[in-house]
Amino acid sequence: MITLCLNQSSTDPYFNLAAEEYFLKNFQEDFFMLWRSKPSVVVGKHQNALAEINHEFVHKNQIPVARRLSGGGTVFHDPGNVNFTFIRNVKDISEVNFKVFTVPVVAALKKLGVEAYTTGRNDLLIDGKKISGNAEHVHKNRVLHHGTLLFDSHLEALNGALKVDLSKFEDKAVQSNRSEVTNIANYLSTPISVEEFAQFIFDEICGTYPDFRIYEPTLEDIGAIEKLSAEKYQTWDWIFGYSPRYRFTNTIETANGAISVSLVVEKGRITEAAFSGEIPEEIAQKLTHALVGCRHDIDEVNFVLLQIQPNYWVGDLVRSLF
């Protein structure tokens, strides 16, 4: 069977994730796609998005948060990170394992003098440090496997965006395994640009297929992908609302003393709220009433609190809720 190979030019994370789903569900051919995105955080399908990100860092730096179709842990994308996607038809799902897809990637890296390997988990390492996280999704008789390749990624931003306090969250969501990471560029004897690296990987992987064809998306393809991106991947309901039910608890110190908060959140919306500590009972009751039904989202929470308590309390209260 022909394998269609696509070196994606878009750096929009929502468009790129939508493209994966579109090619998975609307084509019969096998696919190989290489792509990069602007700085963004991408959570796994079954994760609690808010528990996986440093909300303050992401909000301050205006880093988009996205949710992908596959499971697994949270990853950070930026132009220095090269993503690869395989889509393959199989007769039996048991035929497929992660190694099938990571072996050609490891082989390509070896040609650059980089000795990458897997520990048996869903990742690739160099000298014990992670350079690639991988995940899969099955649709009927088709498997989507994708992974990252940290080539020259901004690791400080990666660590900043993914540094979270898991003690605030109680849920049954899939949690990420935090690992020490490194960039592939650090292990090259001859420096190359990320663009040269991406082209090399693309050419090497395409060359492993006896019958491949470079694919250029049609206007119809692009229109359908943009529609899927807008109607699913960019929506708050998919990014945050798809998160499993969770309980959020936090205690902060304010000028007036400690305030504790407890929330229950379902489909991204607050269903229960309680405040205790150095906060007047009347205000606590107003807050509880106002927050139920509200999205657990900093902008919406801030707006709601300003309507009922437009004074110095608001900054502390918003801080307590994230």
N, C-alpha and C positions, 0 to 999 in steps of 0.2 A: 504494500500500500504506500502511496505517496505521503511523504511528510511535508507539511507546509511550514516554512521557516519565516519568522517575522522578527525583524529588528525594529522594535517599537520606538517611534520618535517622541511620543507624548511623555511629558514629565508630570502629568496630573495623576495623583495616586488613585482618585476615584475612577477616572477613565480607564486606567490600566487594570484595576481590579474588575471593573465591569467588562473589559475586553476578555479577560480570562473566562468569565462565566458565559459570555456570548459565544466564544469559539468552542467552549466545552459543550454547550447545549444546542448549538445551531449548525454544527458541521459534522461530517462523517469522518473526515480525514484526521490523521494524527497531526499534532502541532508541536513546534518548538518556538518559544518566544523569549526574546531578551528585552529587558526594559529597565529604565531608571525613573525615579520619582524625585520631586522636590522634597525638602525636609518634611517628614510626616511620621506619625506613629500608627502602626497597623496592628490591631489586636486580632486574636483568633476568634473564630465564630462563636465558641462557647465560653468566652471570657467575660468578666465584669470589666467593662472598659474603664470605668472611673477608678477601679482598684489597681489598674495596670499602668496608670500614667501619673506623672508629677503634675497635678492639675495646675498649680501656680506657675510652674516653669512653662508648660505648654500654652497656657492662656497668655502669659506675659510675652512670649516669643511668637505668638500667633502660629503655632505649629498645628496643622490639620490632624485630626484623629480619624482613622478609617477602620472599618471592620471587613475582613476578607471572608471568602467562602469556606475556607478550610479551618480545621481546628489548630491545636498547637498554641505556642506562646506568642507574646508580643515582640515585634521587631521595629527597629528604627530605620527609615529610609531617608536617603539624601542622594544627591548626584554622585557621590563617591561610593555608593553601594549599587552593585549590579545585580538585578533580579533575573532569575531564569524560570521558565515555565514549560513543563512537558504535559501534553495531553495525549493520551494513548488509549486505543481500543483494546479490550482484553476479552477473552472468552470466559475466564474465571478470575474473580478478584484475587484469589489466592495466588495467582501467577505473579502478582506485582508486590514488590517490597521497595523500601527506600533505596536499597543498594543498586537496583536496576537503573535508577536515575542519577545517583551520585557518582557511580563509577566513571562515566564519561567526563564528568566535571573534574574529578580527581586526576584523570589521565591528561586532560587539557592543562591543568595547573602544573603537572609534572613536566610538561614540555617547556614551561617557563622556569623550571628549576625549583618549583615550590612543592615541597613534600607535605601534602594535606592528607588527612586520614579521618576515619570515623571511629567513634567509641562504641558504636552499636546503638547510640541514641540518634535522634533526628538532627544531627549536626555534623559539621566538618571542622577540624581543628588543625592548627599549626603550633607545634611546641606547647601543646596543652591549652592553647587559647583559641577561642571560637572565632571562626571566620564566616560560618554559614549555618543558618537555621532552616529546616525544611518541614513542609507539611503537605498533606494530601486531602483530596476530596473526591468522592466517588459519585458519579451520576450515571445511573443505568449501567451500561457496559463500558463506560469511559472513566478513566482515572486522570485527575488533574494533580500533578505534583509540582510544587514550586519551592524555590529557595532563594536565599540571599547570598551575596558574595561581597563581604566588606573589603573593598579594594583600597580606597583612600577616604573613608568616611570620617566625619567629624565626631570623634569618639566622646569628646566632652559633652557635646549636645546630646548624643545617644544616652550617656549616663545621666545627664540632667533630666531628660524627658522621661526616663524609665525608673527614676529613683522614687520609690513609693513607700508609704508606711502601711504595711498590710495589717497591722494590729487594729486599724480602724474598721476593717471589713470582716464580716462573718457571712460566708456564702458557700455554695457548692460548685462554684465556677472553677474552670481549669485555670491553674496558676502557672505563671511563667517560671522557668528555671533560670535564675540569674547566673551568668557565667562571665568570666574574664574574657574580653574580646581583644582582637588585634586586627590590623590592616594587612592585606596581602602585599601591598606596595613595599612594606618594610622588609620583605624577604626576597625581593628581586635583585639580582646582581646587576641588571641593567635597567635603569628607570624608564618607565613608559607612562603615558597619560591614561586616565580612566577610559577615554574614548578608544585608545589603541587596545587597551585590555579587553573592553567589551567586544570590539570587532574581532579580536583574536579568539575569544571564547565562542562567539557566534560562528565563525568560520570553522573552528575545530568541531563543534557539536554537529553542525550541518553536515560536515564531511563524514560523520559516522553513519549517516543514512545512505544506503545505496541508491535510493530514489527520492530525492528531495527537490522542492521547488520553492524559491523565494516568493513569499506572498505579500502583495500590497493590498491593504484593505480598500474596499470600494466605498463610494459615497454612501451606499446603502448600509454597509457594515458600520461606518463611522456614525451615521445617524442613529442606528439601533443601539450602539454602545453608549452614545451620549444620552439617549433616552433612558437606558438602564442605569446609567450613572446618576442622572438627576432624580429618577423616581425611586431608586433604592440606595445606592452607595453613598450619596451625599445627604441622606435624610437622617435626622436625629433619631427617628424610631429604629433605624437599622444600626446606627453607630452606638447609641447609648441605650435605647429602649429595648434592644434585643438581649441586653444583659440579664442573667438569671436573678431571681429575687435575692436581696441581700439586706443585712442589718449593718448600719453605720453608727459607730459610737466615737465620741471625741470629747476631750476636756481641754479647755484652754485657760490660760491665766489672763485676766483683764485688770485694768486699773481698779476695778471694784471688787476683784476676787475671782475665784474659779467658776466657770460655767461649763456644765456638762450637757451634751445633747445625744439623743438616741433617735435614729430614723429607721423605718422599714421602707424599703424601696422595691416596687414591682413594676416591671416593664419600664424602668427608668423614672417612674413617678413615685413621689412620697405618699405612702398610704397611712403611715403612723409617724408622729413626731412628739417628742417629749424633751423639756428643758428642766434643768435643776441647778442648784447652786446659788450664786450671788446674782440672782435676777428676780425682779418683782413678779409675784404670782400673776398679776393682771397681764403683764407683758408676755409672760410665758404662755398663758392661755391664748392670747391673741396670735402669737407666733404659731402655736400648734394648729390653730384653726386655719390660719392663712396658708400654711405650708402643705397641708393635706391636699393632694391632687396636683401639686406643682411638680414640674420636672426637677430632678436633682441636677440642676444646671446652674452655674454660677451667675450668669446674666439674668436668668429668670428669677432665681432666689433673691438676688440683689434688688431687682425691680419690686418684687412682692414685699420685701422688708421695708423698703423706702416708703411704700404706701401707708404702712401702719406704724412705723417707728422712725420718722425722718430726723434722727439725731445721732449723737456720737456712738450709740449702741450698734449701729448697723455694721460698721467695719468689723467689730469683734464678732458679731453674730454670723456674718457671712464666713469669716475665717473659721468659726467653729464647725461649719457645715461641710467643709471640704478638707 
